[in-house]
């Protein structure tokens, strides 16, 4: 059941019929999109590459190379022959 408050139709739960709620959702979506653009995927990929390369070196696999491509990390290299 809806009531009128100052000429504006509102529901009993305090919402105002949906339009401002839609505007709030659109503003939140715009904020998330701006944050994603600000974070720059390239920066994240470089960080992941650096961490993967460091982990490989710490584990004794300094001969291996790591490269981040999107959500994937590709590792390659030639392992030294066993003595």
C-alpha positions in Angstrom: 0.0 0.0 0.0 1.4 3.4 -1.0 0.9 6.8 0.6 1.5 10.3 -0.5 4.2 12.4 1.1 4.7 16.0 -0.1 3.1 15.1 -3.4 5.4 12.2 -3.9 4.1 8.7 -3.9 6.0 6.4 -1.5 5.7 2.9 -0.4 5.3 2.0 3.3 8.8 0.6 3.4 10.2 4.0 2.8 11.2 3.6 -0.9 9.8 6.1 -3.3 8.6 3.8 -6.1 11.8 2.7 -7.6 13.3 5.5 -9.7 15.7 7.0 -7.2 16.7 3.4 -6.3 17.5 2.9 -10.0 19.6 6.1 -10.0 21.4 4.9 -6.9 22.2 1.6 -8.7 23.4 3.4 -11.8 25.6 5.7 -9.7 27.1 2.7 -7.9 27.7 1.0 -11.3 29.4 4.1 -12.6 31.7 4.2 -9.5 32.7 0.5 -9.9 33.5 1.1 -13.6 35.6 4.1 -12.8 37.5 2.1 -10.2 38.1 -0.6 -12.6 39.5 1.9 -15.2 41.6 3.5 -12.5 43.2 0.2 -11.4 44.4 -0.5 -14.9 44.7 -4.2 -15.7 48.3 -3.7 -16.9 49.4 -2.6 -13.5 47.8 -5.7 -11.9 49.4 -8.0 -14.6 52.8 -6.5 -13.9 52.4 -7.1 -10.1 51.3 -10.7 -10.7 54.3 -11.3 -13.0 56.7 -9.9 -10.4 55.2 -12.0 -7.7 55.2 -15.2 -9.8 58.8 -14.6 -10.8 59.8 -14.0 -7.2 58.0 -17.2 -6.1 59.8 -19.2 -8.8 63.2 -17.8 -7.8 62.5 -18.5 -4.1 61.5 -22.1 -4.9 64.8 -22.6 -6.8 63.4 -22.3 -10.3 65.3 -19.1 -11.3 65.6 -20.6 -14.8 61.9 -20.3 -15.3 60.2 -17.2 -16.6 56.6 -16.1 -15.7 54.4 -13.8 -17.7 50.9 -12.7 -16.9 48.4 -12.5 -19.7 44.9 -11.5 -18.5 43.9 -13.9 -15.8 46.5 -16.5 -16.8 50.2 -16.8 -15.8 52.4 -18.6 -18.4 55.6 -20.2 -17.1 58.3 -21.3 -19.4 62.0 -22.0 -19.5 64.6 -24.7 -19.8 65.4 -26.7 -16.7 69.0 -27.4 -16.1 69.9 -31.1 -16.5 70.1 -33.2 -13.4 73.7 -33.9 -12.2 
